[in-house]
Amino acid sequence: MTVTAGGAILHAPTAQAATTESASTSASTSASTTKAAATAGASKTTSAAALRAAKVARQKAKAGKAVAVAKKQVGDPYRYGATGPGSFDCSGLVQYAWKKAGVKLPRVAASQFARIRNKVSWRNLQPGDLMFFRGLGHVGMYVGKGKMVHSPRTGERVRIDKLGGWRRASFVGAVRPGM
């Protein structure tokens, strides 16, 4: 039996071999294309994960600096409306600390909570997170190990307090600046 393939006359065994060879080449090319697409998709996923990890690392570095700055203010007096250096109100303290870390925050506690988009639960607190209490009337900065630094009220000084039952009961929410 003879078959015409592209103007050439081939006998059946040769025609079958040519057809099988082109089919296997086509399958091989298709597999290579699929593999390349999968690799490209994986590299996009990997690069997205790497970008996210880098962003998280930058935020943690800034948070560490903000915590260090806030801790250095321990002992400074509370003064209503004060943004430091030397005296602070609660929102002025966290604004000052984060500004030293390179992050601009709104001036008052309610605006800080409203404008910082990355909200955090009590269980997921990390050092540098801002914690809000009493209907957004007070803010402090989580420093780790169940403690926060804050400027409590008139007549008091910036201090580090344990987060006890009263703080838990009056907790409104928390945000993570610098993301």
Helices and strands as residue ranges (DSSP letters): E 2-5, E 8-11, H 12-72, H 90-100, H 109-115, E 119-120, G 122-124, E 130-133, E 138-144, E 147-150, E 159-162, H 165-170, E 171-175
